[in-house]
């Protein structure tokens, strides 16, 4: 890892293993479950070298208290990956992946999993920024595909790199370098999946990875694209103004009823906001 880049991350408070936030704009008191989310990152490689990341990348993983999951990583292809990536590609952002990305998945020769520790709500954005940095460095080191398992979302290489760049640029403010709503947004776009169509709602999954409740929008309100705009608008507001204030101003309520069990990576301990017709 570049020393200058490491210095910038320290200044931004992204070394979450040793630094805590000075404040919690999102409202950690919203958590009603003892479950703490965690990132599970999946990487594909051209050969077994993927299983031994370069020293600089391994240092980054350790600095953020992430760890390589040796039990599930393997130096051979996983025949389920083509189907798994197929259902996980982000279909909201235009050209979020390419035929080259699909070919890389189909022809991979090794699989590596990296996971975070359980994450406190007030540190969610910082850990997601760390996860995005790890993705960026793994791709730079030769990984050919990446997927966020905690919400089931995948992007092509160019999109992953773009999101990592957005997070880095978003940490720069007139007061210096720090976590900002722009960083939270880049991380949310990287690791959350939306819209998932249910019987009554279009749903998000993965907002817990940036410390926010999920947003469900009634299908009767409009198209899936309309739902995405509303999901993103509400998430941006909650990240910037806080969960309590945003829901109060918009006369919305928080529910803890959801379809995911507490043992599921997709379970959101911060609840669900439902926007009805």
C-alpha positions in Angstrom: 0.0 0.0 0.0 1.3 3.4 -1.0 2.6 5.3 2.2 0.9 8.5 1.1 -2.4 6.7 0.6 -2.0 5.1 4.1 -1.4 8.5 5.6 -4.5 9.9 3.9 -6.6 7.1 5.3 -5.3 7.6 8.8 -6.2 11.3 8.5 -9.6 10.4 7.3 -10.1 8.1 10.4 -10.3 5.0 8.2 -8.0 2.9 10.3 -11.0 1.7 12.2 -9.1 -0.8 14.2 -7.5 2.0 16.2 -9.7 5.0 15.8 -13.3 5.7 16.6 -15.7 8.3 15.3 -15.9 11.5 17.3 -19.7 11.5 16.7 -22.4 9.3 15.5 -24.7 11.2 13.1 -26.8 8.2 12.2 -28.0 7.3 15.6 -26.6 4.1 17.0 -29.4 4.0 19.6 -31.7 2.7 16.8 -30.2 -0.8 17.1 -32.6 -3.2 18.8 -30.8 -6.4 18.0 -27.5 -7.6 19.5 -26.5 -8.8 16.0 -23.6 -7.0 14.4 -23.3 -7.0 10.6 -20.1 -8.1 8.9 -18.7 -7.9 5.4 -17.9 -11.1 3.5 -16.0 -10.4 0.3 -15.5 -12.9 -2.5 -12.6 -12.6 -4.9 -11.9 -14.7 -8.0 -8.5 -15.2 -9.5 -6.6 -16.6 -12.5 -4.6 -19.0 -10.4 -3.8 -20.2 -6.9 -1.7 -17.1 -6.4 -5.0 -15.4 -5.4 -4.8 -17.3 -2.1 -1.6 -15.5 -1.0 -2.3 -11.8 -1.5 0.8 -9.5 -1.8 2.3 -8.4 1.5 0.9 -4.8 1.1 -2.6 -6.1 0.6 -2.3 -8.6 3.4 -1.2 -5.7 5.6 -4.2 -3.6 4.7 -6.5 -6.6 5.5 -4.9 -7.0 8.9 -4.8 -3.2 9.6 -8.6 -3.1 9.4 -9.1 -6.3 11.4 -10.4 -8.2 8.4 -9.2 -11.8 7.9 -8.9 -14.3 5.1 -11.3 -17.2 5.4 -9.1 -20.1 4.7 -11.8 -22.7 5.4 -13.9 -21.6 2.4 -11.3 -20.3 0.0 -10.0 -22.7 -2.6 -7.3 -23.0 -5.3 -9.7 -24.4 -7.9 -12.8 -23.1 -9.8 -16.2 -23.1 -8.1 -18.9 -24.2 -10.7 -21.5 -22.2 -8.9 -19.8 -18.8 -9.4 -21.2 -18.1 -12.9 -24.8 -18.5 -11.6 -24.0 -16.6 -8.3 -22.5 -13.6 -10.1 -25.3 -13.8 -12.6 -27.9 -13.0 -10.0 -25.7 -10.5 -8.1 -24.7 -8.1 -10.9 -25.8 -4.6 -10.1 -28.6 -3.8 -12.7 -29.2 -0.2 -11.6 -25.9 1.5 -12.7 -25.6 1.6 -16.5 -22.9 -0.9 -17.7 -22.0 -1.9 -14.2 -20.3 -5.0 -15.7 -19.2 -6.1 -19.1 -18.8 -9.3 -21.2 -15.2 -9.3 -20.2 -16.2 -9.4 -16.5 -18.6 -12.3 -17.2 -15.8 -14.2 -19.0 -13.5 -13.6 -16.1 -16.0 -15.2 -13.7 -16.6 -18.1 -16.1 -12.9 -18.8 -16.4 -11.7 -18.3 -12.9 -9.3 -20.8 -11.3 -9.4 -19.8 -7.6 -11.7 -18.3 -4.9 -10.7 -16.2 -1.9 -13.0 -15.0 0.9 -12.2 -12.1 3.2 -14.4 -11.2 6.1 -14.6 -8.3 8.5 -15.1 -8.5 12.3 -18.7 -7.9 13.6 -19.3 -4.1 13.2 -20.7 -1.6 15.6 -23.3 0.7 14.0 -21.3 3.9 14.6 -18.3 2.4 12.7 -20.2 0.9 9.8 -19.3 3.5 7.2 -15.6 3.3 8.1 -15.6 -0.5 7.9 -17.4 -0.3 4.5 -14.8 2.2 3.3 -12.1 -0.3 4.5 -13.9 -3.1 2.6 -14.0 -1.0 -0.5 -10.3 -0.2 -0.2 -9.5 -4.0 0.2 -11.6 -4.7 -3.0 -9.6 -2.0 -4.8 -6.3 -3.3 -3.7 -7.1 -6.9 -4.5 -8.2 -6.0 -8.0 -5.0 -3.9 -8.4 -3.0 -7.0 -7.3 -4.6 -9.2 -9.9 -8.0 -10.5 -8.7 -10.3 -10.7 -11.7 -13.7 -10.4 -10.1 -15.3 -9.3 -6.7 -18.6 -9.7 -5.0 -20.1 -8.5 -1.7 -21.6 -11.6 -0.2 -23.4 -9.8 2.7 -26.0 -8.3 0.4 -25.3 -10.4 -2.8 -24.0 -7.6 -5.1 -21.3 -7.7 -7.8 -19.9 -5.1 -10.1 -17.4 -5.2 -12.9 -13.8 -4.2 -12.3 -14.2 -0.7 -13.8 -17.3 0.0 -11.6 -15.5 -1.3 -8.4 -12.5 1.0 -9.1 -14.8 3.9 -9.8 -16.7 3.5 -6.5 -13.4 3.2 -4.6 -12.2 6.4 -6.2 -15.5 8.1 -5.2 -15.0 7.1 -1.6 -11.4 8.5 -1.6 -12.5 11.8 -3.1 -15.5 12.0 -0.8 -13.3 11.9 2.3 -11.6 15.2 1.3 -13.3 18.3 2.8 -12.4 21.9 3.4 -11.5 20.9 7.0 -9.2 18.1 5.8 -9.9 14.4 5.5 -12.7 12.6 7.2 -15.7 10.3 6.8 -18.5 12.2 5.0 -22.0 11.4 3.6 -20.3 11.1 0.2 -18.1 8.3 1.5 -21.2 6.6 3.0 -23.0 6.9 -0.4 -20.1 5.4 -2.4 -20.0 2.5 0.1 -23.7 2.0 0.0 -23.7 1.9 -3.8 -20.8 -0.6 -3.6 -22.2 -3.1 -1.1 -26.1 -2.8 -1.0 -28.5 -4.4 -3.5 -31.6 -2.7 -4.8 -34.3 -3.0 -5.9 -35.5 -6.5 -5.0 -39.1 -7.0 -6.0 -41.4 -8.6 -3.5 -45.1 -9.1 -3.4 -45.9 -5.7 -2.1 -42.6 -3.8 -2.0 -39.4 -3.1 -3.8 -36.7 -3.7 -1.2 -33.1 -2.9 -0.4 -30.7 -5.3 1.2 -27.3 -4.3 2.6 -28.0 -0.9 4.1 -27.0 -2.3 7.5 -23.4 -2.3 6.1 -23.4 1.5 6.4 -25.4 1.6 9.6 -28.8 2.4 8.1 -32.2 0.6 8.1 -33.4 -1.0 4.9 -35.9 1.0 2.7 -38.9 -0.8 1.3 -41.0 1.1 -1.3 -44.6 0.0 -2.2 -44.8 -1.4 -5.7 -48.0 0.6 -6.1 -46.0 3.9 -6.0 -44.5 3.4 -9.4 -41.8 1.6 -11.3 -38.7 -0.1 -10.0 -36.7 3.0 -11.2 -39.0 5.3 -9.2 -38.4 3.1 -6.2 -34.6 3.3 -6.5 -34.7 7.1 -6.6 -36.7 7.1 -3.4 -34.5 4.5 -1.7 -31.4 6.5 -2.6 -33.0 9.9 -1.6 -34.0 8.6 1.8 -30.7 6.8 2.5 -28.8 10.0 1.6 -31.0 12.0 4.0 -30.5 9.5 6.8 -26.7 9.4 6.4 -26.5 13.2 6.4 -29.1 14.3 8.9 -29.5 11.2 11.0 -32.1 8.4 11.1 -34.4 9.8 13.8 -34.6 13.3 12.4 -35.2 12.1 8.8 -37.9 9.7 9.7 -39.6 12.2 12.0 -39.6 14.9 9.3 -41.0 12.6 6.7 -43.5 11.0 9.1 -42.1 7.5 8.6 -41.7 4.8 11.2 -39.2 2.1 11.8 -40.1 -1.6 11.9 -38.0 -4.5 13.0 -40.1 -7.1 11.0 -38.2 -8.6 8.2 -37.8 -11.9 6.3 -34.2 -12.5 7.2 -33.2 -14.5 10.3 -30.7 -13.1 12.7 -28.1 -15.6 11.6 -28.4 -14.4 8.0 -25.7 -12.0 6.6 -28.6 -10.0 5.1 -30.3 -9.5 8.5 -30.5 -5.8 9.3 -30.4 -5.1 13.1 -31.4 -1.5 12.4 -34.8 -2.4 11.0 -36.8 -1.5 7.9 -38.5 1.7 6.8 -41.6 1.0 4.7 -42.9 3.7 2.4 -46.5 2.8 1.5 -48.8 4.1 -1.1 
